[in-house]
Amino acid sequence: MLSRSCFNLLNFDQYPYSVDRARIPRVMTFPGIISEFDEEDLEGNNSNVEVENEYERRIIVANQLPVKAYRDSETKKWCFEWDRYALDTLILQLKDGFSPNVEIIYVGCLKAEVDPSEQDEVAQFLLDKFRCVPTFLPLDLINKFYHGFCKHYLWPLFHYMLPVTPSHGVRFDKSMWQAYVSANKIFADKVYEVINPDEDYVWIQDYHLMVLPTFLRRRYNRVKVGFFLHSPFPSSEIYRTLPVREEILRALLNCDLVGFQTFDYARHFLSCCSRMLGLDYQSKRGYIGLDYYGRTVTIKILPVGIHMGQLQNVMSLPDTGKKAKELKEKYEGKIVMLGIDDMDMFKGIGLKFLAMGRLLDENPVLRGKVVLVQITNPPRSKGSDVQEVQKEVNRIASEINKKYGKPGYKPIVCINGPVSTQDKIAHYAVSECVVVNAVRDGMNLVPYEYTVSRQGSDNLDKALQLDGPTASRKSVIIVSEFVGCSPSLSGAIRVNPWNIDSVSEAMGLAVTMPDPEKELRHEKHYKYVSSHDVAYWARSFDQDLQRACAEHYHKRCWGIGFGLGFRVVALGPNFRKLSVEHIVSAYNRTNSRLILLDYDGTMMPEDKVNKAPGEEVISVLNSLCSDPKNVVFIVSGRGKDSLSQWLSPCPRLGLSAEHGYFTRWSKNSEWESRPIAADMDWKRVALPVMEHYTEATDGSSIEQKESALVWHHQEADPDFGAWQAKELLDHLESVLANEPVVVKRGQHIVEVKPQNISKGIVVESLMASMKSRGMSPDFVLCIGDDRSDEDMFESIASHVSNHFLLDKAEVFACTVGQKPSMAKFYLDDTVEVIKMLQGLSAASGQLPKLPNRETSVEVVTA
């Protein structure tokens, strides 16, 4: 449970803000009922809505600003410049994906400690000159937030390393988590200073700021927020070990769009949402969406690209050509393989060196000819784990160089960074192969940079004495299958970095590969890299973010929940919560009422093991049935024997079992079955198929009804159960293709039943029966919670649109839970359903007692 101190972090005041956009009407027409949109608002005729600003704005929030800060050596004043070649310069490059009329504002930390007395002046200067808003975090907070929770806890966990022992990683620390939340709150405060919540879009970058969306969504319910995770997202087995797993998941779900580098990372996130929050996703027209309290959270899979223009500019610099020429002379006659990695435990540098040693051991002819140049960037955080990796890498390199080296030749050349971009491109240009051997990495752009560098330029071609545009372009990439860029590089040699022999064989293949093969692979990679650059990535994400936010002002929104459990409920203009006061008012004005109630999930909670109704349910049903103006029915998919037993204390209650196959009007009347055209021989075909899937799916079961067969998988593993349900649906549809039955998938079930049996048919039959007795209903209440109940809602809507009901009839189709539905009303759960029925019951009790009316009515087949 989240600590009280964490809750307090979200208890900030919600200051009003001025807006020009037309607001959704909140006019009360009945007690507790919000009026619908005016027609002009829905059609977009309101002039305020149509006004477009000349300039759009995007607020990019990242842990660090793309700005270098330093003091002038003479004046001692602060100086600033764009940090165009930093490791995290991606957030600066992405602005190329936006049109010139889009203003970009950056929010993040400065890479320098600024005295509190200077912070206001620095902040104003950065905003005016760089459109940057710095978040000045105290040093102790940075240590706990960044170096503590982010780098030493979240980063290893998201890279599949669990702190099983104290010496094997850092375990969860509550104070570090609170520092993480506090830092995110400070970032939120800075966003508040510059945001126009009705117009601006906020794009949050990476795992440092995963709870920031909750702060923004709480302050502005309709804020437009996107989030992109640059690191891996672990499988549910790893992620579920995180003590604050639900808080982070719910924070990400407060975004409108969540982006991942690969499908695997997105799949892991969706699996976590399913297993821990019970949320299922849907794919529609190529988009993946999660319904979260009426809001659709879109999931996007989009690998990051590189900045082509920046690389090409550096390639054209004289210093780059000069360095490339020096390297070519230095390694003349040798085949160069290159690795460029950060110094951390997940980059697999030691495994790469071991593979190099194995290559030379098994191929003596390559000794003295092949060189592995390894450039290591400085670690982004300090710790004993980094020191251990550094020692291991140095030891392995030293052993291999000692064993296979000779005067003038070292098999492994280690270059400790940082090195300039010119130096990196020069090394790319002279290398026949690049090796990316990480054991886990979000998105490594080294292969992309290598590919562009090997494409060459006039400057590099001249330095390397190539034939200019006519020169053949060739490159080979060895990439770990655990790196985010691997799926995009279809021409790369993919390896398992843990398999030393496999990596060694890949190295041997790379250095002996024929030139035509290298050219084909290079051409394929360059075509992809050049067309999927950072501008494409930014533009595509922004377009999908706009699409995901398009419905914001077509829905009513309000916030619920406390602390990091806060979320926004969003409902369509014609979908509203059913007000007890409103329905009681209509109830009292009418004289012939039809009340249709689903059982599981409506009258009884889905998660309750004992489905027999309690005294409260029996009491309210009996009270409603005692009013002679009411016809009350339970319409359920359950068998008639179960319903008869559970609801036997309600003698006047009508029952419709097995989706309307059996119907009786009271306890004393006989069950009547709906006539069907076929026998039940299809069961002999369907039952063995279901038994096979039941045996193969732990936690599943079969329910045999007189008219139907139902396969339940509620108790099975969520992912496996859903997978098996889809397979079973396809299997049954195939074997029963020529039978007069319908195969349907519902909430944790797959059901086979005869055609023309549905809850919608029940509605038609009951209304026709009442009409034939001169009792046409002027009040209809229908409540249900799953897909089968949508048939009832659809049937009622059809009766209304075709004027089969009285013009003055009061109609209330109500679903349980906030979700897409044919119903126009909703109630949150079974508790609210019972309270609403008790309100109707109380209204019935206030009416004068009238002579009992015969409740047995002849059923007319619709």
HUCOR-V817787 format. One record per pair of residues at least 12 apart in sequence whose C-alpha atoms are under 6 Angstrom apart, sorted by the first residue. I is the first residue (numbers start at 1). J is the second residue. Records with the same first field share a line. If there is no record, write none. Layout:
# HUCOR-V817787
I->J ; J
This chain:
# HUCOR-V817787
7->563
10->563
14->219
21->48 ; 49
22->48 ; 49
32->579
36->573
55->101 ; 102
56->102
57->102 ; 103 ; 104 ; 200
58->104 ; 200 ; 201 ; 202
59->105 ; 106 ; 202
60->106 ; 203
61->106 ; 107 ; 204
62->108 ; 205
63->108 ; 109
64->108 ; 109
65->108 ; 109 ; 110
66->83 ; 89
67->81 ; 82 ; 83
68->80 ; 81 ; 83
94->534 ; 535 ; 538
96->535
97->535 ; 538 ; 539
105->131 ; 132
106->132
107->132 ; 133 ; 134
108->134 ; 135
109->134 ; 135
144->176 ; 179
145->179 ; 180
149->176
152->170
153->170
158->232 ; 233 ; 234
159->440
184->209 ; 212
197->223
201->224
202->225
203->225 ; 226 ; 227
204->227
205->227 ; 228
206->228 ; 229 ; 230
211->251
213->251 ; 254 ; 255
214->251 ; 254
225->255 ; 256
226->255 ; 256 ; 257 ; 258
227->258
228->258 ; 259
229->260
230->442
231->442
232->265 ; 442
233->265
235->268
236->272
247->564
256->297 ; 548
257->297 ; 298 ; 299 ; 545
258->299
259->299 ; 300 ; 301
260->301
261->301 ; 302 ; 303
262->301
293->569
294->569 ; 570 ; 571 ; 818 ; 819
295->570
304->537
305->532 ; 533 ; 534
306->533 ; 534
307->533 ; 534
316->459
320->422 ; 426
321->459 ; 460 ; 463
323->426
324->426
325->463 ; 464
334->369 ; 370
335->369 ; 370
336->371 ; 431 ; 432
337->372 ; 431 ; 433 ; 434
338->372 ; 373 ; 374 ; 434
339->374 ; 434 ; 435
340->374 ; 375 ; 376
341->376
342->376 ; 377 ; 379
343->376 ; 377 ; 378 ; 379
344->386
346->438 ; 439 ; 440
347->438
348->437 ; 438 ; 439
350->393
355->500 ; 503 ; 504
357->400
359->504
371->411 ; 412
372->412
373->412 ; 413
374->414
375->415 ; 416
376->416 ; 417
377->417 ; 418
378->417
428->450
429->453 ; 454
432->475
433->476 ; 477
434->477
435->478
436->479
437->479 ; 480 ; 497
440->482 ; 483
441->483
442->484
443->484 ; 485
455->473
473->519
474->518 ; 519 ; 522
475->518 ; 522
477->492
478->492 ; 493
479->494
480->494 ; 495 ; 496 ; 497
481->494 ; 495
491->521
555->570 ; 571 ; 572 ; 573
556->570 ; 571
557->569 ; 570
575->824 ; 825
576->825
577->825 ; 826 ; 827
578->825 ; 826
580->836
584->840
591->629
592->629 ; 777 ; 778
593->629 ; 630 ; 777 ; 779 ; 780
594->631 ; 780
595->632 ; 780 ; 781
596->633 ; 782
597->634 ; 635 ; 782 ; 783
598->634 ; 635 ; 636 ; 784
599->636
601->785
602->784 ; 830
603->830
612->646
620->838
622->650
623->841
624->841
625->652
628->853
632->653 ; 654
633->654 ; 655
634->655
635->656
636->657 ; 659
637->657 ; 658 ; 659
638->657 ; 658
639->657 ; 658 ; 705
640->657
651->666 ; 667
652->666
653->666
654->666
659->758 ; 759
660->759 ; 762
661->673 ; 674
665->856
698->716
699->715 ; 716
700->712 ; 713 ; 716
708->752 ; 753
709->751 ; 752
710->750 ; 751
711->749 ; 750
712->748 ; 749
713->748
714->748
740->755
741->753 ; 754 ; 755
742->754 ; 755
759->791 ; 792
760->791 ; 792 ; 795
764->862
765->860 ; 861 ; 862
769->859 ; 860
778->809
779->809 ; 810 ; 811
780->811
781->812
782->813
783->814 ; 815
784->815
785->815 ; 816
793->813 ; 822 ; 823
814->826
816->828 ; 829
